[in-house]
Amino acid sequence: MELIYVDGSPFSRIVRVLIAAWGLPVALREVGFPLPKAVDALTPMGQVPLLLRGDAPPIFPTLLIIEHLAAMAPKGAPFPITGERARLVVALTAGDALAQAAYIGWAGLGPVGPNVLGFDLRDRLVRRFNSVAGWLAQQAPPDTVTGLALAVLLDWARSRGVEGVAAEAPALRNILELLERPEVAATAPRPYAP
């Protein structure tokens, strides 16, 4: 098996941490962004992570990769997934909203006409992420796969300068402590240079 990833992808980082923490025999292949055409052709989503399994179809998106790898994890492994599926779906969905907010800001997209929505989309996406992060911090024990996902997403927002993310909120302190674990710290993305 081989995981294709981009260094700056928080979703890829979540999977990379789990591969290391669970001691799984999965090769890692970093690719650049935008994705090479050969990689892009493997997934209609045009994004990573992407798990290759020989002649079997590739696995994506992140949730399906995590579930596939969890079935191979040894009993008692860190970051358990049992009972976490619903919270993990919420965390990954909030991560998508966070990424959309960042891309809107980085692209310099803003209102170009009358705002018929009545709200700023980027701000709404960040508020949604902050709300979910606070809720998950109360719901999910930090040492679960959901806690890991939230820690990685918060670290990504902080390292990429995504404005408005409440990454320093006291309620998130236990979650952010996961970033100090060796298998998490070893996957920290290279510094971002716009």
N, C-alpha and C positions, 0 to 999 in steps of 0.2 A: 504494500500500500504506500501511497505517496500523497502528501498534502501539498497542494499548490497554494501559496500565500503571497501577499504583498506586505512588506515590513510595517507600513503605517496603518494597516487595517485592524481595527479593534476586534472585529469578528474573527479574523484569522488568529489574532493573538490569544483569544479565549481558547480556541481549539489547540493551539500550540502548547499552551500551559497544561491543558488536560492530557495531551500526548505525553508530555514530560512527567507530570504528576502520577499518571497511571502506568508509566513505564511501557508504553505500547510500541511495537515495532513498526513505526510509520516513518518513512523517509520524508524529509522536508525539502521543498524546492521553492525558493524565493524567486518571484518574477517582478518585473517593473510594472509601473502604471503609467499610461494605459496598458492594459493587458496585451501581451503578444497575441497575434491573430490565432495562432494554434491553440492557445489556452482559451481565448474568447469563444472559439468555435465549440468548445466542450460544454458550455453552459448557456442557455438562453438568457440567463440573468446578467451575463457579462460582468460577474463579480466573483470575488474569492471570499472565503476559502472554498476549495474544491478538493474532494477526496477521490483519488484515482485508485481503482481496485483491479488492476490487470485488465482482463477482457470484460469485466462487468461494467455496467454503466456508471459514470461518475456520480458521486453523491453531493448534493447541495440542496438547500442552503444550510446555514450554520446549525440550525436546530437538528436537522436530519443527520448531519455529520456527528454532532455530539451524541445523539441517541445511538448511532451505529457504533461509535467508539466506546460508549458506556457499556454496551453489551460485552465488550472484550476486556473491560477493566477488572482487575482482581478484586475479590471481596475485601471490603474494609478500606478501599482506596480513598484518598482525600477527594474532596469536592463531590460528594454523592449527588446523584440525580434522582434517586427514588423519591417520589412525591413532589418533585420540583417542576414537572413539565409545565403546568399552568403559569407558575411564576416566571419560569425561564422564557416562555413565549412572551409574556408581558415585558420582561427585561430586554429581549432582543428587538421587539417591536418599538420600544422606547428608544433603543439604540438607533434604529432606522430613522426615527423622527429627529434625533440628535444629529445624525449625519446629514440629513436633509437641511437642517437649520445651518449647519456649518457650510455646506456647499452654497446655499443661498447667500450667506455673508461673504464667502471667499469670491464668489462670482460677481459681487457688487450689485446683485439684483435688488431692486427696490421698487417702490411704486412708480409706475410710468403713466398713470392716469388716475381717475377717481377710484378710491378704494371702496368697492361695492361689498367687500367682505365685512368691513367694519372692524378689522383687526389686522395687525402686521403678522403675516404668516411665519416669518422667522421667529419672532418673539413668542408666538403661540406654540411653536414646536419646542422651543427651549423650555417654556413653562410646563409643557406636557412632560418633557423628560424630567425636570426637577420634581414635579409632583409624583411621578412614578418612582423616581429614585428614593424619595422620602418614604413613600408607601412600602417599597420593597425592603428598605432598611429596617422597617418595623416588622415585616412579614417573614423575611427569609433569613435564616441563620447565616452569618458571614462565611462559614466554612462549607457552604454548598456550591453547586455549580452556578446557581443564580447569584449568590453573593460574589463569586468570582467574576461573572459577566458584568455585574454592576460596577465592581472595582475597576475593571479594565476600561469600561466605557467612560467612567469618571476620569480616569488617568488620561485617556485619549483626549477628552475635552480640555483638560487642563494643559496637557502638553502641546496641543494644537491651538490654544488661545481662543477657544470657542466662548464668546462673550455670553454672560448671563447664567452660566451653569453653576449651580450651588455646590461645587465640589468640596468646599471647605465646611459645609454645614456640620455642626456637632453630631447630628443623628447619623452621619455617614462615617464617623471616625472608625468604628469597628470594621466596616466594610473596607475602608482604605488601608487598614493595617495588612490586608492580604497582599498588597503590593510589595511588602517587605519579604514575603516568603521567597526562598531561592528560585523555585521553578517559575514564579511570576516575574521576579526582578530580572531573571535571565532573558526574558522575552521583551523587555522594554524596547519600544521602537527607537530608531536613531533620531536624533534631534531634527525637528521640522524646520525647514528653511523655505519660506514662501518665494 
